[in-house]
Amino acid sequence: MLIHWIWFATRTGMGDKMKCALLSHFEDPEEVYFAPELEFERFEELSAAAVESLMDKDLRGCEEILQQCQQKKIHILTFQDAAYPARLKNIPDPPMVLYYRGTVPAFDELPVIGVVGTRKASAYGLTTAKRMGYQIAACGGTVVSGMATGIDGVAMKGALTAGGTVVGVLGCGADIVYPLSNRALFRDVEAYGCILSEFAPGTQPAKWTFPKRNRIISGLSNGVLVVEAPEGSGALITANHGLEQGRDVFVVPGNIDQ
């Protein structure tokens, strides 16, 4: 049942890699939910805190999440659904559940490029990001980005101008517009693609949520394009995820107009 997927996705004390290992043993999260504590002893990597979380059978919080999704018209895609992107499923730590607004594109049938970069972009970076987003979409590609100000948002606007499909991956709940200055972009992305998140509705953005979501941007993509990013930027975290996942990584050099 869907509520058991939400319960499983919200278990603490373990990462998504460990949850994948549990799913390889149990048929689905419902079977995990009803499993006795002794069943978890065979998983040596499970900490005491993780086992305690798995033995917590209270579904009230999950019911509230389902209710919020219904009220806010947020759809739920589980790891075992046919529409779950195969590329994302094959990364080491795929999210168990994706919450989304809009329409999920056929990720596995289309060329998908993650476009990332700094929020504090130069005029050159912004111009190049918009041009790249436009050209990717004009060639039939789908642009995936993080919906941030700067490079991310401008690349998505370029793709939308070309009539392309765009996907925004959030570091907060799919019901939260962040930053508020991108309100119009959120509406357009929902209308011409989808906004998705692994975080339940109502989850506020935090420092740890953005690095965590970056693996999804690269995981959905055939390749990742870094337009402009300083050392230590979250965009470089996404690029590193892409390399680890076997994706192509592209980088815009200095000023390509000179």
HELIX and SHEET records of a PDB file:
HELIX    1   1 LEU A    2  ALA A    9  1                                   8    
HELIX    2   2 ASP A   16  HIS A   25  1                                  10    
HELIX    3   3 PRO A   29  PHE A   34  1                                   6    
HELIX    4   4 GLU A   37  ARG A   42  5                                   6    
HELIX    5   5 ALA A   48  LEU A   54  1                                   7    
HELIX    6   6 ARG A   60  LYS A   72  1                                  13    
HELIX    7   7 ALA A   86  LYS A   89  1                                   4    
HELIX    8   8 PHE A  107  GLU A  109  5                                   3    
HELIX    9   9 ALA A  123  ALA A  138  1                                  16    
HELIX   10  10 ILE A  151  THR A  161  1                                  11    
HELIX   11  11 LEU A  180  ASN A  182  5                                   3    
HELIX   12  12 ARG A  183  ALA A  191  1                                   9    
HELIX   13  13 THR A  209  LEU A  220  1                                  12    
HELIX   14  14 GLY A  234  GLU A  244  1                                  11    
SHEET    1   A 8 HIS A  75  THR A  78  0                                        
SHEET    2   A 8 VAL A  97  GLY A 102 -1                                        
SHEET    3   A 8 GLY A 193  SER A 197 -1                                        
SHEET    4   A 8 VAL A 166  VAL A 169  1                                        
SHEET    5   A 8 THR A 142  SER A 145  1                                        
SHEET    6   A 8 VAL A 112  VAL A 116  1                                        
SHEET    7   A 8 GLY A 223  VAL A 226  1                                        
SHEET    8   A 8 ASP A 248  VAL A 251  1                                        
END                                                                             
